[in-house]
């Protein structure tokens, strides 16, 4: 089972979501513990995104450490800016 960690930026954006989106993201976080490669790869197998309600959750999978790092939540317009950051 993988461990899931959140970045500070991710925490900020998570707290700004409405209740239904928040619950959906929390459920997805729990599923990542069992299925870490859930979502669409973004150029590399370890760099992935999960879409929901027009937003994207960006995360990294560290197979050697058996952990997932949740980077940020963004929308399509700002996605490339967030990836570059």
C-alpha positions as CSV (number, residue, x, y, z in Angstrom):
1,X,0.0,0.0,0.0
2,X,1.3,3.4,-1.0
3,X,1.5,6.5,1.3
4,X,0.0,9.8,0.1
5,X,1.5,13.2,0.8
6,X,0.2,16.7,0.1
7,X,2.1,19.8,-0.9
8,X,1.3,23.1,0.9
9,X,0.0,24.5,-2.4
10,X,-2.2,21.5,-2.8
11,X,-3.6,21.9,0.7
12,X,-4.5,25.6,0.0
13,X,-6.4,24.7,-3.2
14,X,-8.1,21.7,-1.6
15,X,-9.5,23.9,1.2
16,X,-11.0,26.3,-1.4
17,X,-13.1,23.5,-3.1
18,X,-16.8,23.2,-2.4
19,X,-18.1,20.2,-0.4
20,X,-18.9,17.9,-3.2
21,X,-15.5,18.5,-5.0
22,X,-13.7,18.1,-1.7
23,X,-15.3,14.8,-0.9
24,X,-14.5,13.5,-4.4
25,X,-10.8,14.5,-4.1
26,X,-10.5,12.8,-0.7
27,X,-12.0,9.6,-2.1
28,X,-9.5,9.8,-5.0
29,X,-6.7,10.3,-2.5
30,X,-7.7,7.1,-0.7
31,X,-7.9,5.2,-4.0
32,X,-4.3,6.3,-4.8
33,X,-3.1,4.3,-1.8
34,X,-4.2,1.1,-3.5
35,X,-3.9,2.1,-7.2
36,X,-1.2,4.8,-7.5
37,X,-1.1,4.8,-11.3
38,X,-4.7,5.9,-11.5
39,X,-5.1,8.9,-13.9
40,X,-3.6,10.0,-17.1
41,X,0.2,10.2,-17.6
42,X,1.7,13.6,-18.5
43,X,4.7,12.7,-20.6
44,X,6.2,10.4,-17.9
45,X,4.7,7.3,-16.2
46,X,5.4,8.8,-12.8
47,X,3.9,12.3,-13.6
48,X,0.1,12.1,-13.7
49,X,-3.2,14.0,-13.6
50,X,-6.8,13.1,-12.6
51,X,-9.6,15.2,-14.1
52,X,-12.8,16.2,-12.2
53,X,-15.4,18.9,-12.8
54,X,-13.1,20.8,-15.2
55,X,-10.2,20.8,-12.8
56,X,-7.0,18.7,-12.7
57,X,-5.3,17.1,-9.8
58,X,-1.5,16.9,-10.6
59,X,0.5,14.2,-8.7
60,X,3.8,12.3,-8.8
61,X,4.3,8.6,-8.1
62,X,7.5,7.5,-6.4
63,X,7.6,3.7,-6.9
64,X,10.9,3.2,-5.0
65,X,9.5,4.9,-1.9
66,X,6.0,3.6,-2.4
67,X,4.4,7.0,-2.1
68,X,2.4,9.5,-4.0
69,X,3.0,13.3,-3.8
70,X,0.0,15.5,-4.6
71,X,1.4,18.6,-6.2
72,X,-1.6,20.9,-7.0
73,X,-5.1,21.3,-8.3
74,X,-5.5,23.5,-11.4
75,X,-7.7,24.1,-14.4
76,X,-6.9,23.6,-18.0
77,X,-5.8,27.2,-18.7
78,X,-3.2,27.3,-15.9
79,X,-2.1,23.6,-16.2
80,X,1.1,24.3,-18.2
81,X,2.1,27.1,-15.8
82,X,1.6,24.8,-12.8
83,X,3.6,22.0,-14.5
84,X,6.5,24.3,-15.3
85,X,6.5,25.6,-11.7
